[in-house]
Amino acid sequence: MMTQMMDILGPIMVITAIGFLLGRSSIGFETRTLSTVVILVATPALIFNTLTSLDITPETIGTMSSAALLCIAISGALGLLVLVMARSSVRSFLPPIMLPNSGNMGLPLVLLAFGPEGLQLGVAYFFVVSVVQHSVGLSIYAGGLQLATIARQPLLYSVAAVLLVTWTDMPVPNIVMVTTEMLSGMMIPAMLLLLGTSLATLKVTDLRPALLIAVSRLGLGILSAVFVIAFLDLDGLTAGVVFLLATMPTAIVNYVYAERFQHNPRQVAGSVVTSTLVTFVCLPLLVWTALGISERGSGADAQLSQAMTRTETSLGATYTND
């Protein structure tokens, strides 16, 4: 098990550390250009290539999309309650609580833990989270629906193309598949480099809201995953992927929008850093739980509940020891 964990977590830690060192260095690593390429080119290419080159059905896409939407909705509803009780800014901190970093950290983890089949399911989950991030999340920070900005997202058109191909069995030209495969290959390492660079450059200016968001994101991610797995009767690989992606830390794009619309950007930046560090500490336990869930298969509600209880107990012990 230790070797398996090192094989899964090792590459993620190393590439993130490289990004961190680049962010700390004086070479002038251009993150804005790289992030733009990832959003406009690599992400749509990965979604299209992965979901059309592998044997995925509309039913599978529907299942993963439903799981993602439910996890976001549950985290959002409970997160709203947490923020109201804590008298914190809903407009600033609700997106960081409800929207996980299923791209930068989630997809590499899913690929290393579950292989190409897991990545296929993970991409189907990720594109829903990404669409919500760039529509609902953007609109919350902007204070209103930004239809023009949303319509310019290439991600939406790649999703539409995937649905068209999967529903009609339309053949995709080989040149399109090869091109999107080459372009999508840059996404995962680029995302990890950006994650590391963000950790090097973002600062924690106020620890209280940062901890509130970090603990809420992880705790509500676990709760939403437990509910959705049981409610949708998920099992095996699907359940493992949903659990892992639902428990990812706060998405970096929340800071981008907070800075753009000037809603406590420094505090949101602190929540990104703190949430990511908390998740990194808990990552071996989260991956172990996800692997255990994926191996149990169907009809394992009792075992799933026990696994969740062990995870929450261990996490509680971690926070207590800290």
Number of C-alpha atoms within 10 A of each C-alpha: 7 8 9 12 16 13 13 20 19 14 16 22 15 14 20 25 19 18 26 21 16 20 24 16 12 8 8 9 15 12 17 10 9 15 17 11 16 22 17 14 18 24 27 24 26 25 24 25 24 24 23 23 12 11 11 16 14 13 11 15 21 13 17 24 20 16 27 25 16 18 30 24 15 19 29 21 14 18 23 21 14 18 20 12 9 11 9 15 14 17 19 22 28 26 32 31 34 30 29 32 26 27 25 25 23 23 27 24 27 27 20 19 23 21 12 14 16 21 23 28 26 29 26 23 27 25 24 22 27 23 16 18 22 20 18 18 25 24 19 21 23 17 11 10 15 15 10 8 12 17 13 11 16 15 25 18 14 19 19 11 16 19 18 13 17 18 12 8 10 10 9 12 8 9 9 12 17 12 12 21 19 14 19 21 14 17 26 24 17 21 25 26 26 28 25 25 24 20 24 18 12 18 17 17 14 14 12 13 21 23 18 19 29 25 20 23 30 26 17 23 26 23 20 26 28 21 15 22 21 16 11 13 13 23 22 18 21 22 28 28 31 28 28 26 28 32 25 27 34 30 28 24 21 29 27 15 23 26 16 13 16 14 18 15 19 19 24 31 29 25 36 29 26 25 28 24 15 18 21 17 12 16 19 16 18 21 21 19 20 27 20 17 27 22 15 17 17 13 12 17 18 9 13 23 13 12 18 20 12 14 18 16 11 14 19 13 11 13 10 8 7 6
